[in-house]
Amino acid sequence: MKLGKKGISLQGLPGVAMAFVLIGVMLAIGTYILSSISTTGGFVAESAQDYVIRNATAGLLTLGQWLPLVALVIAAGIVIAVLVGSFGGRGV
């Protein structure tokens, strides 16, 4: 991915898209593992380990809720960059 003074070029967008997909997959796998540990881990309810696992799972789920907004901002940035580049006389 080429990052210059003006930001990411259009040639670098497949790498950004792949990174976005990998982040989503890692969040899904992490949430699955943590939820399976909390149900089959044998921890005493309300113990420190149970508390940590529940908080980590909640944090991953909250982070996953932000992914659609991040994708929308990235898509809007691409559209604005193409429009500005086209009408500004600079080729993108």
Secondary structure, 3 states (H helix, E strand, C coil): CCEECCEECHHHHHHHHHHHHHHHHHHHHHHHHHHHHHHHCCCCCCCHHHHHHHHHHHHHHHHHHCHHHHHHHHHHHHHHHHHHHHHCCCCC
